[in-house]
Amino acid sequence: MSDWPNTLQVAPIREWPGELTRTRSRSMFKAGLSDTLQLLDREVWHLTENRSQRESAELLVAIPAGDAWRLDGRPRASAVAEHPGVIFSIESKFGALSYPCDTFTTWQDNLRAIALALEALRKVDRYGVTKRGEQYRGFLAIEATAAPAGFSTAADAEAFLRSWCGPAWADQPLRRVFREAQRTTHPDMSGDAATFQRVSLAEAKLREAGLL
Protein backbone atom coordinates (compact mmCIF):
# COMPACT_ATOMS: atom_id res chain seq x y z
CA MET A 1 0.00 0.00 0.00
CA SER A 2 1.03 3.61 -0.44
CA ASP A 3 3.45 5.31 1.94
CA TRP A 4 1.68 6.62 5.03
CA PRO A 5 2.85 9.69 6.98
CA ASN A 6 4.69 8.57 10.11
CA THR A 7 2.67 10.89 12.33
CA LEU A 8 -0.73 9.71 11.07
CA GLN A 9 -2.42 7.12 13.29
CA VAL A 10 -4.79 4.75 11.47
CA ALA A 11 -7.35 2.53 13.17
CA PRO A 12 -10.67 0.73 12.63
CA ILE A 13 -13.65 3.03 12.91
CA ARG A 14 -15.37 2.85 16.29
CA GLU A 15 -18.74 4.47 15.71
CA TRP A 16 -20.10 6.43 12.77
CA PRO A 17 -21.58 9.79 13.88
CA GLY A 18 -25.22 9.55 12.81
CA GLU A 19 -26.59 7.69 9.82
CA LEU A 20 -24.50 6.66 6.85
CA THR A 21 -25.23 8.23 3.48
CA ARG A 22 -27.54 6.00 1.45
CA THR A 23 -26.85 7.36 -2.03
CA ARG A 24 -23.18 8.01 -2.71
CA SER A 25 -21.37 9.72 -5.57
CA ARG A 26 -18.96 8.01 -7.91
CA SER A 27 -15.33 9.05 -7.88
CA MET A 28 -14.54 12.49 -9.24
CA PHE A 29 -10.82 12.26 -8.45
CA LYS A 30 -7.97 11.05 -10.66
CA ALA A 31 -5.24 11.10 -8.01
CA GLY A 32 -4.25 7.91 -6.20
CA LEU A 33 -3.90 7.24 -2.50
CA SER A 34 -0.21 8.24 -2.43
CA ASP A 35 -1.04 11.72 -3.71
CA THR A 36 -3.89 11.99 -1.22
CA LEU A 37 -1.64 11.07 1.69
CA GLN A 38 0.95 13.64 0.61
CA LEU A 39 -1.76 16.30 0.40
CA LEU A 40 -3.14 15.34 3.80
CA ASP A 41 0.33 15.39 5.38
CA ARG A 42 0.93 18.89 4.00
CA GLU A 43 -2.34 20.14 5.42
CA VAL A 44 -1.54 18.58 8.80
CA TRP A 45 1.65 20.64 8.89
CA HIS A 46 -0.31 23.81 8.19
CA LEU A 47 -2.86 22.97 10.89
CA THR A 48 -0.35 22.29 13.64
CA GLU A 49 2.39 24.10 15.55
CA ASN A 50 4.37 21.22 17.05
CA ARG A 51 5.07 17.51 16.76
CA SER A 52 2.62 16.63 19.53
CA GLN A 53 -0.22 18.15 17.53
CA ARG A 54 0.93 16.45 14.34
CA GLU A 55 1.06 13.08 16.09
CA SER A 56 -2.56 13.53 17.19
CA ALA A 57 -3.73 13.17 13.58
CA GLU A 58 -5.95 10.08 13.36
CA LEU A 59 -7.75 8.41 10.49
CA LEU A 60 -10.53 5.94 11.24
CA VAL A 61 -11.46 3.53 8.43
CA ALA A 62 -14.22 0.91 8.46
CA ILE A 63 -11.77 -1.97 8.04
CA PRO A 64 -12.32 -4.56 10.79
CA ALA A 65 -9.46 -5.24 13.16
CA GLY A 66 -7.48 -8.40 12.44
CA ASP A 67 -5.54 -9.78 9.50
CA ALA A 68 -6.58 -6.86 7.26
CA TRP A 69 -4.03 -4.72 9.13
CA ARG A 70 -0.25 -4.80 8.80
CA LEU A 71 2.08 -5.05 11.78
CA ASP A 72 2.85 -1.33 11.46
CA GLY A 73 -0.81 -0.46 12.04
CA ARG A 74 -1.65 0.37 8.42
CA PRO A 75 -4.37 -1.43 6.42
CA ARG A 76 -3.21 -3.96 3.85
CA ALA A 77 -3.64 -3.17 0.17
CA SER A 78 -6.14 -6.03 -0.07
CA ALA A 79 -8.19 -4.87 2.94
CA VAL A 80 -11.90 -4.44 2.33
CA ALA A 81 -13.85 -1.80 4.24
CA GLU A 82 -17.33 -2.52 5.58
CA HIS A 83 -18.43 0.89 4.32
CA PRO A 84 -16.53 3.76 2.65
CA GLY A 85 -16.92 6.31 5.44
CA VAL A 86 -13.80 7.72 7.09
CA ILE A 87 -13.23 10.12 9.98
CA PHE A 88 -10.14 12.32 10.16
CA SER A 89 -9.46 14.13 13.43
CA ILE A 90 -6.62 16.21 14.82
CA GLU A 91 -5.72 18.42 17.77
CA SER A 92 -4.90 21.49 15.69
CA LYS A 93 -3.68 24.93 16.66
CA PHE A 94 -7.32 26.00 16.34
CA GLY A 95 -8.61 23.28 18.65
CA ALA A 96 -9.85 19.71 18.20
CA LEU A 97 -11.18 19.18 14.67
CA SER A 98 -13.00 16.21 13.18
CA TYR A 99 -14.14 15.51 9.62
CA PRO A 100 -16.42 12.54 8.89
CA CYS A 101 -17.03 11.87 5.18
CA ASP A 102 -18.90 9.09 3.36
CA THR A 103 -19.98 11.03 0.26
CA PHE A 104 -18.17 8.79 -2.21
CA THR A 105 -18.18 5.06 -2.91
CA THR A 106 -14.64 4.32 -1.68
CA TRP A 107 -12.86 5.28 1.52
CA GLN A 108 -9.89 6.50 -0.50
CA ASP A 109 -12.09 9.05 -2.30
CA ASN A 110 -13.65 10.18 0.97
CA LEU A 111 -10.19 10.69 2.43
CA ARG A 112 -9.21 12.78 -0.59
CA ALA A 113 -12.36 14.85 -0.20
CA ILE A 114 -11.31 15.65 3.38
CA ALA A 115 -7.76 16.54 2.33
CA LEU A 116 -9.05 18.86 -0.40
CA ALA A 117 -11.52 20.43 2.02
CA LEU A 118 -8.67 21.16 4.46
CA GLU A 119 -6.70 22.75 1.64
CA ALA A 120 -9.68 24.88 0.64
CA LEU A 121 -10.28 26.03 4.22
CA ARG A 122 -6.63 27.00 4.60
CA LYS A 123 -6.77 29.06 1.41
CA VAL A 124 -9.55 31.17 2.89
CA ASP A 125 -6.72 32.94 4.75
CA ARG A 126 -5.15 33.97 1.46
CA TYR A 127 -6.92 37.33 1.34
CA GLY A 128 -6.71 38.09 5.04
CA VAL A 129 -10.44 37.66 5.65
CA THR A 130 -9.89 35.35 8.63
CA LYS A 131 -7.38 36.04 11.37
CA ARG A 132 -7.82 33.24 13.92
CA GLY A 133 -8.94 30.22 11.91
CA GLU A 134 -12.62 31.17 12.05
CA GLN A 135 -13.33 28.99 9.02
CA TYR A 136 -12.71 25.90 11.16
CA ARG A 137 -15.25 26.74 13.86
CA GLY A 138 -18.06 24.67 12.39
CA PHE A 139 -15.88 21.59 12.53
CA LEU A 140 -15.13 22.11 16.21
CA ALA A 141 -18.79 21.26 16.86
CA ILE A 142 -18.55 18.21 14.62
CA GLU A 143 -15.66 16.93 16.70
CA ALA A 144 -17.73 17.22 19.84
CA THR A 145 -20.52 15.18 18.30
CA ALA A 146 -18.33 12.40 16.94
CA ALA A 147 -17.15 11.18 20.31
CA PRO A 148 -20.18 9.55 22.03
CA ALA A 149 -20.37 5.79 21.71
CA GLY A 150 -23.45 4.14 20.24
CA PHE A 151 -26.10 2.20 22.14
CA SER A 152 -25.72 -1.56 22.46
CA THR A 153 -29.47 -2.22 22.56
CA ALA A 154 -32.67 -0.51 21.47
CA ALA A 155 -33.85 -0.62 25.09
CA ASP A 156 -30.83 1.44 26.16
CA ALA A 157 -31.51 3.94 23.37
CA GLU A 158 -35.16 4.30 24.39
CA ALA A 159 -34.26 4.66 28.06
CA PHE A 160 -31.85 7.47 27.23
CA LEU A 161 -34.47 9.39 25.24
CA ARG A 162 -37.14 9.01 27.92
CA SER A 163 -34.74 9.99 30.70
CA TRP A 164 -33.74 13.08 28.78
CA CYS A 165 -37.33 14.20 28.24
CA GLY A 166 -38.25 13.57 31.88
CA PRO A 167 -41.10 11.89 33.81
CA ALA A 168 -43.80 13.86 31.99
CA TRP A 169 -42.96 11.92 28.82
CA ALA A 170 -42.92 8.47 30.41
CA ASP A 171 -46.20 7.35 28.82
CA GLN A 172 -45.80 9.15 25.50
CA PRO A 173 -45.27 7.19 22.25
CA LEU A 174 -41.63 6.60 21.45
CA ARG A 175 -41.79 8.60 18.22
CA ARG A 176 -43.01 11.68 20.10
CA VAL A 177 -40.36 11.23 22.75
CA PHE A 178 -37.67 11.06 20.09
CA ARG A 179 -38.92 14.21 18.35
CA GLU A 180 -39.00 16.11 21.64
CA ALA A 181 -35.44 15.03 22.49
CA GLN A 182 -34.27 15.91 18.99
CA ARG A 183 -35.91 19.35 19.17
CA THR A 184 -34.64 20.33 22.60
CA THR A 185 -31.05 19.18 22.04
CA HIS A 186 -30.60 20.64 18.56
CA PRO A 187 -27.73 23.19 18.48
CA ASP A 188 -29.99 25.66 16.64
CA MET A 189 -32.27 25.58 19.70
CA SER A 190 -29.32 26.32 22.03
CA GLY A 191 -28.89 22.61 22.69
CA ASP A 192 -25.65 20.79 23.41
CA ALA A 193 -23.92 19.34 20.33
CA ALA A 194 -22.69 16.22 22.12
CA THR A 195 -26.16 15.46 23.52
CA PHE A 196 -27.74 16.04 20.12
CA GLN A 197 -25.32 13.49 18.65
CA ARG A 198 -26.27 11.07 21.41
CA VAL A 199 -29.91 11.50 20.40
CA SER A 200 -28.94 10.79 16.78
CA LEU A 201 -27.17 7.59 17.84
CA ALA A 202 -30.25 6.55 19.79
CA GLU A 203 -32.35 7.20 16.69
CA ALA A 204 -30.03 5.04 14.58
CA LYS A 205 -30.31 2.12 17.02
CA LEU A 206 -34.10 2.40 17.24
CA ARG A 207 -34.50 2.58 13.47
CA GLU A 208 -32.24 -0.44 13.15
CA ALA A 209 -34.62 -2.27 15.49
CA GLY A 210 -37.67 -1.08 13.52
CA LEU A 211 -39.03 0.96 16.43
CA LEU A 212 -39.03 4.34 14.65
N, C-alpha and C positions, 0 to 999 in steps of 0.2 A: 504494500500500500504506500501511498505518497508519504513524503517526509512530513512529520508533525512537529510543530514548534515545541521545544523542550519545556517551556513554561505552561503549556496548555494541558490541563487535566481533562481526561476523557473518561466517561463512565456511563453505565446503563441508566436510562431515564427512570426516575423514581415515580413520579406522578405527573400526568399532563394537566396543566392548569385550565380547567373547564372542559368543554367538549371539543373533540377533534373535528377538523373541517371535513365535510362530507363530499364536496365536489372540489377537486384540486385541479390546478393548472398544469399543463405540460411544460417541460423545460423551455426556458427562453434564453438559456445561457450556453455559450460555446466553450467556456473555459473549463478545465478539469479540476479535480480536487487539489492538486498541487498548487495551482494558481490561486485557488480559493484560500488555502491555508496560508500562503504568503501574504495575501491581502488582509486576512484576518490578523495575522501576526503584526503587520504594520499598523493596523488600527488599534491593536492592543497597546502598542508603544505610545501612540498619540493619546490614548485614554488614561495612561498611568504615569506616575511620577517616580516610582521606585520598583525594585525587583519584587518586593513583597506583594505589591498590587498586581504586577504582571503574573506572578505565580498563582494568583487567585482566580485567573481565567479558567472557566470550566465549561465543557461542552457535554451535554447529556444527549445520548442517542438511544433510540428504542431497540437496541441490540441486546438480547438477553445475556446475562452473565454466564460464563462458562467457556467452552472451547472456541467460541467465536472471537475471543479476545486473545491477543498475543501476551507474552510474558511481560512486555514493557507497558502494558495497560492500554494499548491501542487496538482498535478492532481489526480483525483480519480482512484482507481484500475480498475474501469469499463470504464474509459475514452478511447475514440477511436481517434487516430491521423488521420489527413487527408492524411498525407504521413509520412514515417518513418524517414525522415531527422531530424537531431538535430544540433544545433550549441552551442558549449561550448566556452565561452570567459572569460578572466581574466586579471586583471592588475597585472602582475607578476613582480618579481624583475628584469626580463629581458626586461620588456616593455609590452605593450598590445598585448595579444595573442588571436587568435581565430581559432577554429577548426570546420568547417562544415563537416558532414559525413552523407551520405545516401547510403552507400555501401550495407547494409543488409536490409532484409525485415521488420524488426521491429525497432522502435526507441530505445528500450532497448539494442539491439545488437549494434546499431550504437554508443550509449553512451559507451558501453563497449569497442568498438574498439578505441574510443578516449582515454579512461582511460588507456588502454594498450599501446597506442602510447605514451602517456605522460610518462609512466613508462619506455618504451624503450628509449626515448630521454634522460631521466635522467640518465639512466645507461651508456650512452655514456661517462659520466664523470668518470666512474669507473677506466679507465686506464690513466687518466690525459691528454687525447688528447685535450679536450676543457677546457678553463680556464674561459671564460666569457659567457657561455651559447650560444656559436655560433650555436649549433644545432637547436636553436629555431628561427634563423633569418628568415628562409623561411616563418614561420607562422606569423611573424610581418607584412609581406606584405599581407597575407591573411586577417588579421584583418582589414587592411586599405580598402580592397575591399569589406568587408561584410557590411559596414555601409550604403552606399547610398540606398535611398528608390527607389522602382520601379516606373514605369510610369503608370499613371492612364489610359491613352488612347494611342492608336497607333499613333495618330496625334502628341502628345507630344513627343513620342519616335522618330518619324521621324524628328520633328523640332530640337530636340537636336542633332541628327546626322548631319543634314545639317548645323546647326549653327557651329558645331565643325569644319567641313571641310571648311567652308567659302563660300563667294559669288561665287567663280569659280565653285562650285559644285551644284549650285542652280538648274540647268536644267538636271543634270545627273540622270540616273535611281537609284532608291533607293538601289538596291542591290550593285551597284558600290560605292555609298556613304557609305554604311555600311562597305564594305571591306576596304575602305580608312580610315575610322575612326578606325576600328579594327587594321589596320596595324600601323597607326601613334601613337596610344595610348598603344600599346603592351609594357609591361615592357622590353622585350628583344630588343626593338627598342628605348630604353631610354625613354619610355613613362611613364606616371603617373599611378600607380596601381589603385588608386581610380577612375580615369577617364576611364580606361580600363574596370573596373567593371561596370561603368555607361553605357558604350557602350554595354556590355553583357546584362544588364537589358533591354536596348532598343531593342536589338536583340530578347530577349525572348518575349517582348510585341508584336513586329511586326510579329514574327512567330506565335504567338497565334492568331493574326488577319489574318493570311494567306497572309501577304504582303512580306514575304521573303521565 
